[in-house]
């Protein structure tokens, strides 16, 4: 079984709605996304996993999930490390200039 691609990590469905994957390092690497956690736009991260561990981390009951980052660390350079074409999207959706 191949690893779970970040576009397919949509759990926990009752709290998280994926808007866009901002960075996808591929198999065995990390991903960063923007989504809504209980209706509030937030950045989230995950480790994509491997063929041996397809759900990656974090996961719940075998379902790939996202770790939602606290807004206080957004200005620590995370957004500026995203691909250039995704920085503007993240800043606009999060209300950052």
N, C-alpha and C positions, 0 to 999 in steps of 0.2 A: 504494500500500500504506500503510495507517495505521501510526502508530508502535506499538511493542511496549508494551503496558500492563505495569506492574510485576508484576501477578499472573501474567503469562505469562513472566517472566524467571526461568528455573529452572536456569540453567547457572552453573558446571559441575556437572552432575548427580552426578558421582562424589564431590563434596565438599560441595555446598550443598543444603539442604532448606529451602524457604521455609515459614515458619510463618504470618506475617501481614504485610501491607503496612501500615505505621504512618502513612505520609504519602504521598500521591500528588498532586503539583502539576499533573498533566495533561501534555498535549503540550508539548514544548519546555521542560519544567521538571524538577525533581528528585523523587526518591522515596526514602523510607527504609523499611527492612523489618527484621524480626527473623526469624532462621532459625537453622539449625544448620550450622556449618562443621566437618566431620569429627566430628559428634556433640556439639559444644560450641555453646551458644547465643551468637549474636553479632548485633550491629547491622550493617547494610550499607546502602550508598547507590548510586544510579545516576542518570544523566540519561536521561529517558524517550525523547528523540529527537523526530523530526518525520516528516512523511510522506516527505520527501526522504531522511532518515537514520533509517529505522524501527527499527534495532537500538539506537539510542542509544549511551551510553557508560558503562561499558566494554562491549565486545563481543569475541567471539572467533569468527572465521570466519563472521561474520554473525549469530551467536546472541547475544541480549541476556544479559549477565552482571551480577553484583553485585560491588561493591568492598566487601570486609569490613573494617570499622573496628577498630582496635586498642582493646581494653577500657580502656586508660589514658585515652582521651579521652571516655568515656561521661559522666563527671562534669563535663565542660566546658560543660554546659548543653544538650547535644543533646537529651536526653530531655525536658527541660522545655520545649523549643520544639515538641514534637509536639502534635497535637490533644489536648485534655484527655482525651477518652475513650480514647486510645491510650497515654497516659503510664502509667497504672496497669498496663496489660498489659505494656508494656516493662519497667517496674520489677519486676514480679512474676516475669516469665520470666528476667530477668537477675540476680535476687537482690539488687536495689537497694531501699533503703527510701525 
